[in-house]
Amino acid sequence: MKRFALVCAALALLVAPHLAPAQIVTAPAGNVTSQGVGYGAIGGAYHAVTPSDPLPVTSGMGPSGITPIAGTVSTTTTTNSAALTPVLGRPVIVTLSGTWVGTAQLYRSTNGGTTWLPITAGGQPWAVFTSNANEQVLEETDSAATLRLTVTLTSGSLTYRVAQ
């Protein structure tokens, strides 16, 4: 029995340097010295990152919560969609499908819809489509911006969706 206790004590001494001691995170630093990556709230316990206790993060943005603008155009006139107020920093995706001939172009307003200007990149037209598409067209950074799709058909029927 004594021999078993000595073996356990020896094993504990061998393993102990590899275990992260429980430490309390204190202000103002908000961190503790560690030989690896760890995390903890100020005043809370320190947690060493391990495969069974990874960093408490998530990947991806999740749903935007914005209702997409969508519809079908089958008249040979110019049609403007409803306006979409995008969530900042998220991609805007235009999806177009159907059998149609014409143009679909994304426009942007920063004054409440009084003035609509076409999307450009380097001074050249951007987000202008003449065939079916499913494409990320921009990432908005201006909180005053709203977007709309303008469709001009010469024939056919176009189903559109502008979403985040």
C-alpha positions as CSV (number, residue, x, y, z in Angstrom):
1,M,0.0,0.0,0.0
2,K,2.9,2.4,0.8
3,R,4.5,1.6,-2.5
4,F,1.2,2.4,-4.3
5,A,1.0,5.8,-2.5
6,L,4.6,6.6,-3.5
7,V,4.0,5.7,-7.1
8,C,0.8,7.9,-7.2
9,A,2.8,10.8,-5.6
10,A,5.6,10.4,-8.1
11,L,3.1,10.4,-11.0
12,A,1.4,13.5,-9.6
13,L,4.8,15.3,-9.5
14,L,5.4,14.4,-13.1
15,V,2.0,15.5,-14.3
16,A,1.5,18.6,-12.1
17,P,3.7,21.0,-14.2
18,H,1.5,20.3,-17.2
19,L,-1.7,21.3,-15.5
20,A,-2.9,24.9,-15.5
21,P,-3.5,26.1,-12.0
22,A,-6.8,27.7,-11.2
23,Q,-6.2,31.4,-11.0
24,I,-8.6,34.4,-10.5
25,V,-8.7,37.0,-13.2
26,T,-8.3,40.5,-11.6
27,A,-8.8,44.0,-12.9
28,P,-7.3,46.1,-14.5
29,A,-5.4,43.5,-16.7
30,G,-8.3,41.1,-17.4
31,N,-5.9,38.3,-18.0
32,V,-3.5,36.0,-16.2
33,T,0.0,34.6,-17.1
34,S,-0.3,31.3,-18.8
35,Q,1.8,29.0,-20.8
36,G,-1.0,28.5,-23.2
37,V,-4.2,30.3,-24.3
38,G,-6.9,30.7,-21.8
39,Y,-9.9,32.9,-21.0
40,G,-12.0,34.2,-18.1
41,A,-14.2,37.0,-17.0
42,I,-12.8,39.7,-14.6
43,G,-13.3,38.3,-11.1
44,G,-14.1,34.8,-12.5
45,A,-12.0,31.7,-12.9
46,Y,-9.3,31.2,-15.5
47,H,-10.0,28.5,-18.1
48,A,-7.1,27.0,-20.0
49,V,-8.1,26.2,-23.6
50,T,-8.1,22.5,-24.3
51,P,-9.8,20.3,-26.9
52,S,-12.6,19.6,-24.4
53,D,-12.8,23.3,-23.3
54,P,-12.3,25.4,-26.5
55,L,-12.5,29.2,-26.7
56,P,-16.1,30.3,-26.3
57,V,-16.6,31.7,-29.9
58,T,-18.8,31.0,-32.8
59,S,-18.2,31.2,-36.5
60,G,-20.4,32.9,-39.0
61,M,-22.9,35.8,-38.6
62,G,-26.2,33.9,-38.5
63,P,-29.3,35.3,-40.0
64,S,-29.4,39.0,-40.8
65,G,-33.0,39.5,-39.6
66,I,-33.8,41.6,-42.7
67,T,-36.7,40.6,-44.9
68,P,-35.4,40.2,-48.5
69,I,-37.0,42.2,-51.3
70,A,-38.4,39.8,-53.9
71,G,-40.8,39.7,-56.7
72,T,-41.5,38.8,-60.3
73,V,-41.6,41.2,-63.3
74,S,-43.3,40.2,-66.5
75,T,-44.2,43.6,-68.0
76,T,-42.1,45.3,-70.7
77,T,-41.7,48.5,-68.7
78,T,-39.2,49.7,-66.0
79,T,-40.1,48.4,-62.6
80,N,-38.5,49.5,-59.3
81,S,-38.4,47.0,-56.4
82,A,-39.2,48.0,-52.8
83,A,-36.3,49.4,-50.9
84,L,-34.0,47.3,-48.7
85,T,-32.2,48.9,-45.7
86,P,-29.1,46.6,-45.4
87,V,-27.4,45.6,-42.2
88,L,-23.9,47.2,-42.2
89,G,-20.9,45.0,-42.9
90,R,-22.9,42.1,-44.3
91,P,-22.9,41.0,-48.0
92,V,-25.9,41.8,-50.2
93,I,-26.8,39.0,-52.6
94,V,-28.8,39.5,-55.8
95,T,-30.6,36.4,-57.2
96,L,-32.2,36.5,-60.7
97,S,-34.0,33.7,-62.5
98,G,-36.4,33.1,-65.3
99,T,-36.5,33.4,-69.0
100,W,-36.1,37.1,-69.8
101,V,-34.4,39.7,-71.9
102,G,-33.6,43.0,-70.4
103,T,-31.5,44.6,-67.6
104,A,-31.6,44.4,-63.8
105,Q,-29.5,46.9,-62.0
106,L,-29.0,47.7,-58.3
107,Y,-29.4,51.3,-57.2
108,R,-28.4,53.0,-53.9
109,S,-29.8,56.0,-52.1
110,T,-28.4,57.8,-49.1
111,N,-31.1,60.5,-48.7
112,G,-34.2,58.5,-47.9
113,G,-35.0,57.5,-51.6
114,T,-35.0,61.1,-53.0
115,T,-32.1,60.3,-55.3
116,W,-31.2,56.8,-56.6
117,L,-27.7,56.3,-58.1
118,P,-26.4,53.1,-59.8
119,I,-23.8,51.0,-58.0
120,T,-20.4,51.5,-59.5
121,A,-16.9,50.2,-58.9
122,G,-14.0,52.3,-60.0
123,G,-16.4,54.6,-61.9
124,Q,-17.7,51.7,-63.9
125,P,-21.2,50.2,-63.7
126,W,-21.5,47.4,-61.2
127,A,-24.4,45.1,-60.2
128,V,-25.9,45.3,-63.7
129,F,-27.3,42.0,-65.0
130,T,-28.5,40.8,-68.4
131,S,-28.9,37.1,-67.4
132,N,-29.7,34.9,-64.5
133,A,-27.4,35.4,-61.5
134,N,-26.8,34.6,-57.9
135,E,-24.1,36.9,-56.8
136,Q,-22.8,38.9,-53.8
137,V,-22.7,42.5,-55.1
138,L,-21.6,44.7,-52.2
139,E,-21.1,45.1,-48.5
140,E,-22.8,48.3,-47.2
141,T,-20.9,50.6,-44.7
142,D,-23.2,53.7,-44.7
143,S,-26.1,53.6,-42.2
144,A,-28.1,56.0,-44.4
145,A,-28.0,53.7,-47.4
146,T,-31.0,51.9,-48.9
147,L,-31.0,49.7,-52.0
148,R,-33.4,48.8,-54.7
149,L,-33.4,46.8,-57.9
150,T,-34.6,48.4,-61.2
151,V,-35.7,46.0,-63.9
152,T,-36.3,46.9,-67.5
153,L,-37.6,44.0,-69.5
154,T,-38.1,43.8,-73.3
155,S,-39.6,40.3,-73.0
156,G,-40.0,37.3,-70.7
157,S,-40.4,37.0,-67.0
158,L,-37.8,37.7,-64.3
159,T,-38.0,36.6,-60.6
160,Y,-35.6,38.5,-58.4
161,R,-34.5,38.5,-54.7
162,V,-32.2,41.0,-53.0
163,A,-31.2,39.6,-49.6
164,Q,-28.6,39.5,-46.8
